Amino acid sequence: MAPLLTERTATLSGLCSAECVASTDWHGEAARPAGFTDATVPYQYAGHALMAFRR
């Protein structure tokens, strides 16, 4: 997962925390190359979401 977090940091660099809004679809696609599948959102409230992945 470390390479994905590094890539995410680079992609979102230069944005303030209020601007760092990556969609759940983006996170699901970013996790697939690391072997994670079945991305689901078991809980979502307003602009926040909890995501679960299967590996």
All heavy atoms as atom14 arrays in JSON, in Angstrom:
{
  "sequence": "MAPLLTERTATLSGLCSAECVASTDWHGEAARPAGFTDATVPYQYAGHALMAFRR",
  "atom14_mask": [
    [1, 1, 1, 1, 1, 1, 1, 1, 0, 0, 0, 0, 0, 0],
    [1, 1, 1, 1, 1, 0, 0, 0, 0, 0, 0, 0, 0, 0],
    [1, 1, 1, 1, 1, 1, 1, 0, 0, 0, 0, 0, 0, 0],
    [1, 1, 1, 1, 1, 1, 1, 1, 0, 0, 0, 0, 0, 0],
    [1, 1, 1, 1, 1, 1, 1, 1, 0, 0, 0, 0, 0, 0],
    [1, 1, 1, 1, 1, 1, 1, 0, 0, 0, 0, 0, 0, 0],
    [1, 1, 1, 1, 1, 1, 1, 1, 1, 0, 0, 0, 0, 0],
    [1, 1, 1, 1, 1, 1, 1, 1, 1, 1, 1, 0, 0, 0],
    [1, 1, 1, 1, 1, 1, 1, 0, 0, 0, 0, 0, 0, 0],
    [1, 1, 1, 1, 1, 0, 0, 0, 0, 0, 0, 0, 0, 0],
    [1, 1, 1, 1, 1, 1, 1, 0, 0, 0, 0, 0, 0, 0],
    [1, 1, 1, 1, 1, 1, 1, 1, 0, 0, 0, 0, 0, 0],
    [1, 1, 1, 1, 1, 1, 0, 0, 0, 0, 0, 0, 0, 0],
    [1, 1, 1, 1, 0, 0, 0, 0, 0, 0, 0, 0, 0, 0],
    [1, 1, 1, 1, 1, 1, 1, 1, 0, 0, 0, 0, 0, 0],
    [1, 1, 1, 1, 1, 1, 0, 0, 0, 0, 0, 0, 0, 0],
    [1, 1, 1, 1, 1, 1, 0, 0, 0, 0, 0, 0, 0, 0],
    [1, 1, 1, 1, 1, 0, 0, 0, 0, 0, 0, 0, 0, 0],
    [1, 1, 1, 1, 1, 1, 1, 1, 1, 0, 0, 0, 0, 0],
    [1, 1, 1, 1, 1, 1, 0, 0, 0, 0, 0, 0, 0, 0],
    [1, 1, 1, 1, 1, 1, 1, 0, 0, 0, 0, 0, 0, 0],
    [1, 1, 1, 1, 1, 0, 0, 0, 0, 0, 0, 0, 0, 0],
    [1, 1, 1, 1, 1, 1, 0, 0, 0, 0, 0, 0, 0, 0],
    [1, 1, 1, 1, 1, 1, 1, 0, 0, 0, 0, 0, 0, 0],
    [1, 1, 1, 1, 1, 1, 1, 1, 0, 0, 0, 0, 0, 0],
    [1, 1, 1, 1, 1, 1, 1, 1, 1, 1, 1, 1, 1, 1],
    [1, 1, 1, 1, 1, 1, 1, 1, 1, 1, 0, 0, 0, 0],
    [1, 1, 1, 1, 0, 0, 0, 0, 0, 0, 0, 0, 0, 0],
    [1, 1, 1, 1, 1, 1, 1, 1, 1, 0, 0, 0, 0, 0],
    [1, 1, 1, 1, 1, 0, 0, 0, 0, 0, 0, 0, 0, 0],
    [1, 1, 1, 1, 1, 0, 0, 0, 0, 0, 0, 0, 0, 0],
    [1, 1, 1, 1, 1, 1, 1, 1, 1, 1, 1, 0, 0, 0],
    [1, 1, 1, 1, 1, 1, 1, 0, 0, 0, 0, 0, 0, 0],
    [1, 1, 1, 1, 1, 0, 0, 0, 0, 0, 0, 0, 0, 0],
    [1, 1, 1, 1, 0, 0, 0, 0, 0, 0, 0, 0, 0, 0],
    [1, 1, 1, 1, 1, 1, 1, 1, 1, 1, 1, 0, 0, 0],
    [1, 1, 1, 1, 1, 1, 1, 0, 0, 0, 0, 0, 0, 0],
    [1, 1, 1, 1, 1, 1, 1, 1, 0, 0, 0, 0, 0, 0],
    [1, 1, 1, 1, 1, 0, 0, 0, 0, 0, 0, 0, 0, 0],
    [1, 1, 1, 1, 1, 1, 1, 0, 0, 0, 0, 0, 0, 0],
    [1, 1, 1, 1, 1, 1, 1, 0, 0, 0, 0, 0, 0, 0],
    [1, 1, 1, 1, 1, 1, 1, 0, 0, 0, 0, 0, 0, 0],
    [1, 1, 1, 1, 1, 1, 1, 1, 1, 1, 1, 1, 0, 0],
    [1, 1, 1, 1, 1, 1, 1, 1, 1, 0, 0, 0, 0, 0],
    [1, 1, 1, 1, 1, 1, 1, 1, 1, 1, 1, 1, 0, 0],
    [1, 1, 1, 1, 1, 0, 0, 0, 0, 0, 0, 0, 0, 0],
    [1, 1, 1, 1, 0, 0, 0, 0, 0, 0, 0, 0, 0, 0],
    [1, 1, 1, 1, 1, 1, 1, 1, 1, 1, 0, 0, 0, 0],
    [1, 1, 1, 1, 1, 0, 0, 0, 0, 0, 0, 0, 0, 0],
    [1, 1, 1, 1, 1, 1, 1, 1, 0, 0, 0, 0, 0, 0],
    [1, 1, 1, 1, 1, 1, 1, 1, 0, 0, 0, 0, 0, 0],
    [1, 1, 1, 1, 1, 0, 0, 0, 0, 0, 0, 0, 0, 0],
    [1, 1, 1, 1, 1, 1, 1, 1, 1, 1, 1, 0, 0, 0],
    [1, 1, 1, 1, 1, 1, 1, 1, 1, 1, 1, 0, 0, 0],
    [1, 1, 1, 1, 1, 1, 1, 1, 1, 1, 1, 0, 0, 0]
  ],
  "atom14_positions": [
    [[0.82, -1.19, 0.0], [0.0, 0.0, 0.0], [0.87, 1.26, 0.0], [0.41, 2.31, -0.42], [-0.91, -0.06, 1.24], [-2.03, 0.9, 1.22], [-3.3, 0.38, 0.07], [-4.5, 1.61, 0.39], [0.0, 0.0, 0.0], [0.0, 0.0, 0.0], [0.0, 0.0, 0.0], [0.0, 0.0, 0.0], [0.0, 0.0, 0.0], [0.0, 0.0, 0.0]],
    [[2.09, 1.15, 0.46], [2.98, 2.32, 0.55], [3.16, 3.03, -0.79], [3.08, 4.26, -0.85], [4.33, 1.92, 1.14], [0.0, 0.0, 0.0], [0.0, 0.0, 0.0], [0.0, 0.0, 0.0], [0.0, 0.0, 0.0], [0.0, 0.0, 0.0], [0.0, 0.0, 0.0], [0.0, 0.0, 0.0], [0.0, 0.0, 0.0], [0.0, 0.0, 0.0]],
    [[3.39, 2.3, -1.9], [3.52, 3.0, -3.17], [2.25, 3.77, -3.56], [2.33, 4.86, -4.13], [3.8, 1.88, -4.18], [4.36, 0.77, -3.37], [3.68, 0.87, -2.04], [0.0, 0.0, 0.0], [0.0, 0.0, 0.0], [0.0, 0.0, 0.0], [0.0, 0.0, 0.0], [0.0, 0.0, 0.0], [0.0, 0.0, 0.0], [0.0, 0.0, 0.0]],
    [[1.09, 3.22, -3.23], [-0.17, 3.91, -3.54], [-0.31, 5.18, -2.72], [-0.75, 6.21, -3.21], [-1.36, 3.0, -3.29], [-1.49, 1.83, -4.24], [-2.65, 0.94, -3.82], [-1.69, 2.31, -5.66], [0.0, 0.0, 0.0], [0.0, 0.0, 0.0], [0.0, 0.0, 0.0], [0.0, 0.0, 0.0], [0.0, 0.0, 0.0], [0.0, 0.0, 0.0]],
    [[0.09, 5.13, -1.45], [0.02, 6.31, -0.6], [0.99, 7.38, -1.08], [0.68, 8.57, -1.07], [0.3, 5.94, 0.86], [-0.79, 5.1, 1.52], [-0.35, 4.65, 2.91], [-2.11, 5.84, 1.58], [0.0, 0.0, 0.0], [0.0, 0.0, 0.0], [0.0, 0.0, 0.0], [0.0, 0.0, 0.0], [0.0, 0.0, 0.0], [0.0, 0.0, 0.0]],
    [[2.16, 6.96, -1.55], [3.13, 7.91, -2.1], [2.57, 8.57, -3.35], [2.67, 9.79, -3.53], [4.45, 7.19, -2.42], [4.96, 6.62, -1.21], [5.48, 8.14, -3.01], [0.0, 0.0, 0.0], [0.0, 0.0, 0.0], [0.0, 0.0, 0.0], [0.0, 0.0, 0.0], [0.0, 0.0, 0.0], [0.0, 0.0, 0.0], [0.0, 0.0, 0.0]],
    [[1.96, 7.76, -4.21], [1.35, 8.31, -5.44], [0.21, 9.26, -5.1], [0.07, 10.32, -5.7], [0.85, 7.18, -6.32], [0.25, 7.66, -7.62], [-0.25, 6.51, -8.49], [0.15, 5.35, -8.26], [-1.05, 6.79, -9.39], [0.0, 0.0, 0.0], [0.0, 0.0, 0.0], [0.0, 0.0, 0.0], [0.0, 0.0, 0.0], [0.0, 0.0, 0.0]],
    [[-0.6, 8.89, -4.11], [-1.72, 9.75, -3.7], [-1.2, 11.08, -3.17], [-1.74, 12.14, -3.48], [-2.56, 9.05, -2.63], [-3.74, 9.86, -2.18], [-4.54, 9.08, -1.13], [-5.74, 9.77, -0.76], [-5.82, 10.67, 0.22], [-4.76, 10.98, 0.92], [-6.96, 11.26, 0.5], [0.0, 0.0, 0.0], [0.0, 0.0, 0.0], [0.0, 0.0, 0.0]],
    [[-0.15, 11.03, -2.36], [0.44, 12.25, -1.82], [0.93, 13.16, -2.95], [0.7, 14.37, -2.93], [1.6, 11.91, -0.87], [1.07, 11.13, 0.21], [2.26, 13.15, -0.31], [0.0, 0.0, 0.0], [0.0, 0.0, 0.0], [0.0, 0.0, 0.0], [0.0, 0.0, 0.0], [0.0, 0.0, 0.0], [0.0, 0.0, 0.0], [0.0, 0.0, 0.0]],
    [[1.6, 12.57, -3.94], [2.09, 13.36, -5.07], [0.94, 13.95, -5.87], [0.98, 15.11, -6.28], [2.98, 12.49, -5.96], [0.0, 0.0, 0.0], [0.0, 0.0, 0.0], [0.0, 0.0, 0.0], [0.0, 0.0, 0.0], [0.0, 0.0, 0.0], [0.0, 0.0, 0.0], [0.0, 0.0, 0.0], [0.0, 0.0, 0.0], [0.0, 0.0, 0.0]],
    [[-0.1, 13.16, -6.08], [-1.25, 13.62, -6.86], [-1.97, 14.77, -6.17], [-2.41, 15.72, -6.83], [-2.24, 12.45, -7.08], [-1.57, 11.4, -7.77], [-3.45, 12.9, -7.88], [0.0, 0.0, 0.0], [0.0, 0.0, 0.0], [0.0, 0.0, 0.0], [0.0, 0.0, 0.0], [0.0, 0.0, 0.0], [0.0, 0.0, 0.0], [0.0, 0.0, 0.0]],
    [[-2.08, 14.7, -4.86], [-2.83, 15.71, -4.12], [-1.94, 16.8, -3.52], [-2.45, 17.68, -2.81], [-3.65, 15.03, -3.02], [-4.66, 13.99, -3.49], [-5.34, 13.31, -2.32], [-5.68, 14.6, -4.43], [0.0, 0.0, 0.0], [0.0, 0.0, 0.0], [0.0, 0.0, 0.0], [0.0, 0.0, 0.0], [0.0, 0.0, 0.0], [0.0, 0.0, 0.0]],
    [[-0.65, 16.78, -3.82], [0.25, 17.79, -3.24], [-0.13, 19.18, -3.73], [-0.62, 19.36, -4.84], [1.7, 17.49, -3.59], [1.92, 17.67, -4.97], [0.0, 0.0, 0.0], [0.0, 0.0, 0.0], [0.0, 0.0, 0.0], [0.0, 0.0, 0.0], [0.0, 0.0, 0.0], [0.0, 0.0, 0.0], [0.0, 0.0, 0.0], [0.0, 0.0, 0.0]],
    [[0.08, 20.16, -2.9], [-0.22, 21.52, -3.25], [-1.65, 21.93, -2.93], [-2.01, 23.09, -3.09], [0.0, 0.0, 0.0], [0.0, 0.0, 0.0], [0.0, 0.0, 0.0], [0.0, 0.0, 0.0], [0.0, 0.0, 0.0], [0.0, 0.0, 0.0], [0.0, 0.0, 0.0], [0.0, 0.0, 0.0], [0.0, 0.0, 0.0], [0.0, 0.0, 0.0]],
    [[-2.47, 20.99, -2.5], [-3.85, 21.3, -2.14], [-3.98, 21.42, -0.63], [-3.32, 20.7, 0.11], [-4.8, 20.2, -2.63], [-4.81, 19.92, -4.12], [-5.71, 18.73, -4.42], [-5.28, 21.13, -4.9], [0.0, 0.0, 0.0], [0.0, 0.0, 0.0], [0.0, 0.0, 0.0], [0.0, 0.0, 0.0], [0.0, 0.0, 0.0], [0.0, 0.0, 0.0]],
    [[-4.82, 22.31, -0.17], [-5.06, 22.37, 1.27], [-6.02, 21.24, 1.64], [-6.64, 20.64, 0.77], [-5.61, 23.73, 1.67], [-7.31, 24.01, 1.18], [0.0, 0.0, 0.0], [0.0, 0.0, 0.0], [0.0, 0.0, 0.0], [0.0, 0.0, 0.0], [0.0, 0.0, 0.0], [0.0, 0.0, 0.0], [0.0, 0.0, 0.0], [0.0, 0.0, 0.0]],
    [[-6.17, 20.95, 2.9], [-6.98, 19.8, 3.32], [-8.43, 19.91, 2.84], [-9.06, 18.91, 2.55], [-6.93, 19.64, 4.83], [-7.45, 20.79, 5.47], [0.0, 0.0, 0.0], [0.0, 0.0, 0.0], [0.0, 0.0, 0.0], [0.0, 0.0, 0.0], [0.0, 0.0, 0.0], [0.0, 0.0, 0.0], [0.0, 0.0, 0.0], [0.0, 0.0, 0.0]],
    [[-8.96, 21.11, 2.75], [-10.34, 21.28, 2.29], [-10.48, 20.95, 0.81], [-11.57, 20.65, 0.34], [-10.81, 22.69, 2.56], [0.0, 0.0, 0.0], [0.0, 0.0, 0.0], [0.0, 0.0, 0.0], [0.0, 0.0, 0.0], [0.0, 0.0, 0.0], [0.0, 0.0, 0.0], [0.0, 0.0, 0.0], [0.0, 0.0, 0.0], [0.0, 0.0, 0.0]],
    [[-9.38, 20.99, 0.06], [-9.43, 20.7, -1.38], [-9.08, 19.25, -1.7], [-9.21, 18.83, -2.83], [-8.44, 21.61, -2.12], [-8.79, 23.07, -2.03], [-7.7, 23.95, -2.63], [-6.51, 23.66, -2.38], [-8.03, 24.91, -3.32], [0.0, 0.0, 0.0], [0.0, 0.0, 0.0], [0.0, 0.0, 0.0], [0.0, 0.0, 0.0], [0.0, 0.0, 0.0]],
    [[-8.61, 18.5, -0.74], [-8.19, 17.11, -0.96], [-9.4, 16.2, -0.92], [-9.64, 15.5, 0.05], [-7.16, 16.68, 0.09], [-5.61, 17.55, -0.06], [0.0, 0.0, 0.0], [0.0, 0.0, 0.0], [0.0, 0.0, 0.0], [0.0, 0.0, 0.0], [0.0, 0.0, 0.0], [0.0, 0.0, 0.0], [0.0, 0.0, 0.0], [0.0, 0.0, 0.0]],
    [[-10.15, 16.24, -1.98], [-11.36, 15.43, -2.05], [-11.23, 14.49, -3.23], [-11.41, 14.88, -4.38], [-12.62, 16.31, -2.21], [-13.85, 15.45, -2.3], [-12.72, 17.3, -1.07], [0.0, 0.0, 0.0], [0.0, 0.0, 0.0], [0.0, 0.0, 0.0], [0.0, 0.0, 0.0], [0.0, 0.0, 0.0], [0.0, 0.0, 0.0], [0.0, 0.0, 0.0]],
    [[-10.85, 13.27, -2.94], [-10.77, 12.24, -3.98], [-12.01, 11.37, -3.84], [-12.39, 10.98, -2.74], [-9.5, 11.41, -3.82], [0.0, 0.0, 0.0], [0.0, 0.0, 0.0], [0.0, 0.0, 0.0], [0.0, 0.0, 0.0], [0.0, 0.0, 0.0], [0.0, 0.0, 0.0], [0.0, 0.0, 0.0], [0.0, 0.0, 0.0], [0.0, 0.0, 0.0]],
    [[-12.65, 11.07, -4.93], [-13.89, 10.3, -4.9], [-13.65, 8.86, -4.46], [-12.53, 8.35, -4.51], [-14.53, 10.29, -6.29], [-13.73, 9.51, -7.17], [0.0, 0.0, 0.0], [0.0, 0.0, 0.0], [0.0, 0.0, 0.0], [0.0, 0.0, 0.0], [0.0, 0.0, 0.0], [0.0, 0.0, 0.0], [0.0, 0.0, 0.0], [0.0, 0.0, 0.0]],
    [[-14.72, 8.19, -4.06], [-14.61, 6.79, -3.69], [-14.21, 5.95, -4.91], [-13.49, 4.98, -4.78], [-15.93, 6.27, -3.09], [-17.0, 6.54, -3.98], [-16.21, 6.92, -1.75], [0.0, 0.0, 0.0], [0.0, 0.0, 0.0], [0.0, 0.0, 0.0], [0.0, 0.0, 0.0], [0.0, 0.0, 0.0], [0.0, 0.0, 0.0], [0.0, 0.0, 0.0]],
    [[-14.66, 6.37, -6.1], [-14.25, 5.66, -7.32], [-12.73, 5.75, -7.51], [-12.09, 4.78, -7.87], [-14.95, 6.23, -8.55], [-16.42, 5.89, -8.6], [-16.82, 4.87, -7.99], [-17.17, 6.64, -9.25], [0.0, 0.0, 0.0], [0.0, 0.0, 0.0], [0.0, 0.0, 0.0], [0.0, 0.0, 0.0], [0.0, 0.0, 0.0], [0.0, 0.0, 0.0]],
    [[-12.16, 6.94, -7.26], [-10.72, 7.14, -7.38], [-9.98, 6.22, -6.42], [-9.01, 5.55, -6.8], [-10.34, 8.6, -7.1], [-8.89, 8.87, -7.28], [-8.28, 9.3, -8.42], [-7.85, 8.74, -6.3], [-6.93, 9.43, -8.2], [-6.64, 9.1, -6.91], [-7.83, 8.34, -4.97], [-5.43, 9.07, -6.23], [-6.62, 8.31, -4.3], [-5.43, 8.68, -4.94]],
    [[-10.43, 6.15, -5.18], [-9.78, 5.3, -4.2], [-9.89, 3.82, -4.58], [-8.94, 3.06, -4.43], [-10.36, 5.53, -2.8], [-9.82, 6.75, -2.15], [-10.38, 7.99, -2.33], [-8.77, 6.92, -1.32], [-9.69, 8.87, -1.64], [-8.7, 8.25, -1.03], [0.0, 0.0, 0.0], [0.0, 0.0, 0.0], [0.0, 0.0, 0.0], [0.0, 0.0, 0.0]],
    [[-11.05, 3.43, -5.08], [-11.23, 2.04, -5.51], [-10.3, 1.66, -6.64], [-9.66, 0.61, -6.62], [0.0, 0.0, 0.0], [0.0, 0.0, 0.0], [0.0, 0.0, 0.0], [0.0, 0.0, 0.0], [0.0, 0.0, 0.0], [0.0, 0.0, 0.0], [0.0, 0.0, 0.0], [0.0, 0.0, 0.0], [0.0, 0.0, 0.0], [0.0, 0.0, 0.0]],
    [[-10.18, 2.53, -7.64], [-9.28, 2.28, -8.76], [-7.82, 2.31, -8.33], [-7.0, 1.53, -8.83], [-9.53, 3.28, -9.89], [-10.85, 3.09, -10.6], [-10.98, 1.7, -11.23], [-10.02, 1.22, -11.86], [-12.06, 1.1, -11.07], [0.0, 0.0, 0.0], [0.0, 0.0, 0.0], [0.0, 0.0, 0.0], [0.0, 0.0, 0.0], [0.0, 0.0, 0.0]],
    [[-7.47, 3.18, -7.41], [-6.09, 3.27, -6.93], [-5.69, 2.03, -6.13], [-4.53, 1.65, -6.11], [-5.91, 4.52, -6.08], [0.0, 0.0, 0.0], [0.0, 0.0, 0.0], [0.0, 0.0, 0.0], [0.0, 0.0, 0.0], [0.0, 0.0, 0.0], [0.0, 0.0, 0.0], [0.0, 0.0, 0.0], [0.0, 0.0, 0.0], [0.0, 0.0, 0.0]],
    [[-6.64, 1.38, -5.49], [-6.34, 0.22, -4.66], [-6.24, -1.08, -5.47], [-5.59, -2.03, -5.05], [-7.4, 0.06, -3.58], [0.0, 0.0, 0.0], [0.0, 0.0, 0.0], [0.0, 0.0, 0.0], [0.0, 0.0, 0.0], [0.0, 0.0, 0.0], [0.0, 0.0, 0.0], [0.0, 0.0, 0.0], [0.0, 0.0, 0.0], [0.0, 0.0, 0.0]],
    [[-6.84, -1.13, -6.65], [-6.83, -2.36, -7.45], [-5.42, -2.87, -7.81], [-5.17, -4.07, -7.69], [-7.67, -2.18, -8.71], [-9.13, -2.16, -8.42], [-9.98, -2.2, -9.7], [-11.27, -1.59, -9.53], [-12.21, -1.96, -8.69], [-12.01, -2.96, -7.89], [-13.37, -1.33, -8.63], [0.0, 0.0, 0.0], [0.0, 0.0, 0.0], [0.0, 0.0, 0.0]],
    [[-4.5, -2.02, -8.24], [-3.17, -2.52, -8.57], [-2.43, -3.14, -7.38], [-1.52, -3.93, -7.56], [-2.42, -1.27, -9.07], [-3.48, -0.35, -9.54], [-4.64, -0.6, -8.62], [0.0, 0.0, 0.0], [0.0, 0.0, 0.0], [0.0, 0.0, 0.0], [0.0, 0.0, 0.0], [0.0, 0.0, 0.0], [0.0, 0.0, 0.0], [0.0, 0.0, 0.0]],
    [[-2.85, -2.81, -6.17], [-2.23, -3.39, -4.97], [-2.91, -4.7, -4.57], [-2.58, -5.27, -3.54], [-2.29, -2.39, -3.82], [0.0, 0.0, 0.0], [0.0, 0.0, 0.0], [0.0, 0.0, 0.0], [0.0, 0.0, 0.0], [0.0, 0.0, 0.0], [0.0, 0.0, 0.0], [0.0, 0.0, 0.0], [0.0, 0.0, 0.0], [0.0, 0.0, 0.0]],
    [[-3.87, -5.15, -5.38], [-4.51, -6.43, -5.11], [-5.8, -6.34, -4.33], [-6.36, -7.35, -3.94], [0.0, 0.0, 0.0], [0.0, 0.0, 0.0], [0.0, 0.0, 0.0], [0.0, 0.0, 0.0], [0.0, 0.0, 0.0], [0.0, 0.0, 0.0], [0.0, 0.0, 0.0], [0.0, 0.0, 0.0], [0.0, 0.0, 0.0], [0.0, 0.0, 0.0]],
    [[-6.3, -5.14, -4.1], [-7.56, -4.99, -3.38], [-8.71, -5.03, -4.37], [-8.64, -4.48, -5.45], [-7.58, -3.67, -2.6], [-6.63, -3.65, -1.45], [-5.35, -3.16, -1.6], [-7.01, -4.12, -0.21], [-4.46, -3.13, -0.54], [-6.13, -4.11, 0.86], [-4.86, -3.61, 0.7], [0.0, 0.0, 0.0], [0.0, 0.0, 0.0], [0.0, 0.0, 0.0]],
    [[-9.79, -5.71, -3.99], [-10.96, -5.83, -4.86], [-12.21, -5.52, -4.05], [-12.15, -5.26, -2.85], [-11.08, -7.26, -5.42], [-11.22, -8.16, -4.32], [-9.87, -7.65, -6.24], [0.0, 0.0, 0.0], [0.0, 0.0, 0.0], [0.0, 0.0, 0.0], [0.0, 0.0, 0.0], [0.0, 0.0, 0.0], [0.0, 0.0, 0.0], [0.0, 0.0, 0.0]],
    [[-13.33, -5.59, -4.69], [-14.62, -5.41, -4.03], [-14.66, -4.18, -3.14], [-14.97, -4.26, -1.96], [-14.99, -6.65, -3.21], [-15.1, -7.91, -4.05], [-15.5, -7.78, -5.22], [-14.78, -8.99, -3.55], [0.0, 0.0, 0.0], [0.0, 0.0, 0.0], [0.0, 0.0, 0.0], [0.0, 0.0, 0.0], [0.0, 0.0, 0.0], [0.0, 0.0, 0.0]],
    [[-14.34, -3.04, -3.69], [-14.42, -1.79, -2.93], [-15.88, -1.48, -2.64], [-16.7, -1.44, -3.54], [-13.78, -0.66, -3.71], [0.0, 0.0, 0.0], [0.0, 0.0, 0.0], [0.0, 0.0, 0.0], [0.0, 0.0, 0.0], [0.0, 0.0, 0.0], [0.0, 0.0, 0.0], [0.0, 0.0, 0.0], [0.0, 0.0, 0.0], [0.0, 0.0, 0.0]],
    [[-16.2, -1.3, -1.38], [-17.56, -0.96, -0.99], [-17.54, 0.23, -0.04], [-16.52, 0.53, 0.58], [-18.26, -2.13, -0.28], [-17.54, -2.47, 0.89], [-18.37, -3.34, -1.18], [0.0, 0.0, 0.0], [0.0, 0.0, 0.0], [0.0, 0.0, 0.0], [0.0, 0.0, 0.0], [0.0, 0.0, 0.0], [0.0, 0.0, 0.0], [0.0, 0.0, 0.0]],
    [[-18.65, 0.89, 0.05], [-18.82, 2.02, 0.97], [-19.91, 1.63, 1.96], [-21.1, 1.84, 1.71], [-19.2, 3.31, 0.21], [-19.36, 4.48, 1.16], [-18.16, 3.63, -0.85], [0.0, 0.0, 0.0], [0.0, 0.0, 0.0], [0.0, 0.0, 0.0], [0.0, 0.0, 0.0], [0.0, 0.0, 0.0], [0.0, 0.0, 0.0], [0.0, 0.0, 0.0]],
    [[-19.52, 1.04, 3.11], [-20.54, 0.61, 4.07], [-21.19, 1.76, 4.83], [-22.27, 1.61, 5.39], [-19.77, -0.3, 5.03], [-18.35, 0.06, 4.86], [-18.19, 0.62, 3.49], [0.0, 0.0, 0.0], [0.0, 0.0, 0.0], [0.0, 0.0, 0.0], [0.0, 0.0, 0.0], [0.0, 0.0, 0.0], [0.0, 0.0, 0.0], [0.0, 0.0, 0.0]],
    [[-20.53, 2.92, 4.86], [-21.1, 4.06, 5.58], [-20.7, 5.34, 4.88], [-19.54, 5.51, 4.5], [-20.59, 4.08, 7.02], [-21.13, 5.25, 7.82], [-22.41, 5.23, 8.34], [-20.34, 6.37, 8.04], [-22.91, 6.3, 9.06], [-20.83, 7.45, 8.75], [-22.12, 7.42, 9.26], [-22.6, 8.48, 9.96], [0.0, 0.0, 0.0], [0.0, 0.0, 0.0]],
    [[-21.66, 6.23, 4.7], [-21.38, 7.52, 4.1], [-22.27, 8.57, 4.75], [-23.46, 8.35, 4.96], [-21.64, 7.49, 2.6], [-21.19, 8.73, 1.88], [-21.2, 8.54, 0.37], [-21.63, 7.52, -0.15], [-20.71, 9.52, -0.34], [0.0, 0.0, 0.0], [0.0, 0.0, 0.0], [0.0, 0.0, 0.0], [0.0, 0.0, 0.0], [0.0, 0.0, 0.0]],
    [[-21.66, 9.7, 5.1], [-22.4, 10.8, 5.7], [-21.85, 12.09, 5.13], [-20.65, 12.35, 5.23], [-22.27, 10.79, 7.22], [-22.99, 11.94, 7.88], [-24.38, 11.93, 7.99], [-22.29, 13.03, 8.36], [-25.05, 12.98, 8.58], [-22.96, 14.09, 8.95], [-24.34, 14.06, 9.06], [-24.99, 15.11, 9.64], [0.0, 0.0, 0.0], [0.0, 0.0, 0.0]],
    [[-22.71, 12.87, 4.53], [-22.32, 14.14, 3.89], [-21.17, 13.86, 2.92], [-21.29, 13.01, 2.06], [-21.97, 15.17, 4.93], [0.0, 0.0, 0.0], [0.0, 0.0, 0.0], [0.0, 0.0, 0.0], [0.0, 0.0, 0.0], [0.0, 0.0, 0.0], [0.0, 0.0, 0.0], [0.0, 0.0, 0.0], [0.0, 0.0, 0.0], [0.0, 0.0, 0.0]],
    [[-20.05, 14.53, 3.07], [-18.92, 14.36, 2.16], [-17.89, 13.36, 2.65], [-16.8, 13.29, 2.11], [0.0, 0.0, 0.0], [0.0, 0.0, 0.0], [0.0, 0.0, 0.0], [0.0, 0.0, 0.0], [0.0, 0.0, 0.0], [0.0, 0.0, 0.0], [0.0, 0.0, 0.0], [0.0, 0.0, 0.0], [0.0, 0.0, 0.0], [0.0, 0.0, 0.0]],
    [[-18.24, 12.56, 3.65], [-17.29, 11.6, 4.22], [-17.77, 10.18, 3.95], [-18.97, 9.91, 3.96], [-17.15, 11.81, 5.73], [-16.72, 13.19, 6.08], [-15.41, 13.6, 6.03], [-17.44, 14.28, 6.45], [-15.33, 14.87, 6.37], [-16.55, 15.31, 6.63], [0.0, 0.0, 0.0], [0.0, 0.0, 0.0], [0.0, 0.0, 0.0], [0.0, 0.0, 0.0]],
    [[-16.82, 9.3, 3.72], [-17.19, 7.9, 3.46], [-16.18, 6.96, 4.09], [-14.98, 7.24, 4.13], [-17.23, 7.64, 1.95], [0.0, 0.0, 0.0], [0.0, 0.0, 0.0], [0.0, 0.0, 0.0], [0.0, 0.0, 0.0], [0.0, 0.0, 0.0], [0.0, 0.0, 0.0], [0.0, 0.0, 0.0], [0.0, 0.0, 0.0], [0.0, 0.0, 0.0]],
    [[-16.68, 5.85, 4.59], [-15.84, 4.77, 5.08], [-15.83, 3.73, 3.97], [-16.88, 3.3, 3.5], [-16.44, 4.15, 6.35], [-15.79, 2.87, 6.84], [-14.37, 3.18, 7.36], [-16.63, 2.24, 7.93], [0.0, 0.0, 0.0], [0.0, 0.0, 0.0], [0.0, 0.0, 0.0], [0.0, 0.0, 0.0], [0.0, 0.0, 0.0], [0.0, 0.0, 0.0]],
    [[-14.62, 3.34, 3.54], [-14.5, 2.36, 2.47], [-13.92, 1.07, 3.03], [-13.1, 1.09, 3.93], [-13.62, 2.89, 1.34], [-14.23, 4.06, 0.63], [-13.31, 4.52, -0.85], [-13.71, 3.15, -1.93], [0.0, 0.0, 0.0], [0.0, 0.0, 0.0], [0.0, 0.0, 0.0], [0.0, 0.0, 0.0], [0.0, 0.0, 0.0], [0.0, 0.0, 0.0]],
    [[-14.35, -0.04, 2.46], [-13.84, -1.35, 2.83], [-13.41, -2.05, 1.54], [-14.07, -1.94, 0.51], [-14.89, -2.17, 3.54], [0.0, 0.0, 0.0], [0.0, 0.0, 0.0], [0.0, 0.0, 0.0], [0.0, 0.0, 0.0], [0.0, 0.0, 0.0], [0.0, 0.0, 0.0], [0.0, 0.0, 0.0], [0.0, 0.0, 0.0], [0.0, 0.0, 0.0]],
    [[-12.29, -2.76, 1.62], [-11.75, -3.48, 0.47], [-11.49, -4.93, 0.86], [-11.24, -5.23, 2.01], [-10.43, -2.86, 0.01], [-10.54, -1.42, -0.4], [-10.38, -0.4, 0.51], [-10.8, -1.1, -1.72], [-10.49, 0.92, 0.13], [-10.9, 0.23, -2.12], [-10.75, 1.24, -1.19], [0.0, 0.0, 0.0], [0.0, 0.0, 0.0], [0.0, 0.0, 0.0]],
    [[-11.52, -5.81, -0.13], [-11.18, -7.2, 0.09], [-9.87, -7.47, -0.63], [-9.62, -6.97, -1.72], [-12.26, -8.1, -0.49], [-12.02, -9.57, -0.21], [-13.15, -10.37, -0.77], [-14.39, -9.77, -0.27], [-15.52, -10.43, -0.14], [-15.59, -11.69, -0.49], [-16.61, -9.84, 0.3], [0.0, 0.0, 0.0], [0.0, 0.0, 0.0], [0.0, 0.0, 0.0]],
    [[-9.02, -8.24, -0.01], [-7.75, -8.59, -0.64], [-7.61, -10.07, -0.76], [-7.94, -10.83, 0.07], [-6.59, -8.04, 0.18], [-5.27, -8.18, -0.53], [-4.24, -7.39, 0.17], [-3.29, -6.96, -0.81], [-2.14, -6.42, -0.51], [-1.83, -6.2, 0.74], [-1.32, -6.05, -1.42], [0.0, 0.0, 0.0], [0.0, 0.0, 0.0], [0.0, 0.0, 0.0]]
  ]
}
